[in-house]
């Protein structure tokens, strides 16, 4: 078995959403914005310089389009349902302002029971974390060399929660911008966290320094 393989967790690039409005976005399929498409092209150039054996993607279009651009027709990629964003049920696509106005009691309950609360038609954070970690185990065990996973902020934070053994609420303190890169080290069936939420611009220089 190879030692110290790297797994790059990439948050999809910017989707085409209204500006200055905080949206509760789960599985609602939103394409990338023009800015997001340009950012994905930058990621393609960045990852073309790294020896990635495979890319595994959430099936949602904002993640899959990011994946296809990075793969650039010459890298293997595969859709993994486990990496789909948290299912937020009937709140999906609504602004948080509207949710608080329309469902004040449910919004308060979710804040109180953040890890276990299930929005009507959705899933709990704990259930999402369980499937995301199973997906990570699956792709790590069936692949060779360094790989990338293109997913969502919620899923990546939940993965970090499991690996770092911290609460889900604590994991949501990590800032993960669109297109940001989190590096895991995989060795002997164990995951360790190397870097969290690196921006595309300074990722490669730091990564090259790490390889020295």
PyMOL commands that set and color helices and strands:
alter all, ss='L'
color gray80, all
select helices_A, chain A and resi 34-47+61-71+81-83+89-91+96-102+104-112+125-142+153-164+168-171+200-211
alter helices_A, ss='H'
color red, helices_A
select strands_A, chain A and resi 5-11+23-24+52-57+77-79+94-95+146-151+181-187+190-198
alter strands_A, ss='S'
color yellow, strands_A
deselect
rebuild
show_as cartoon
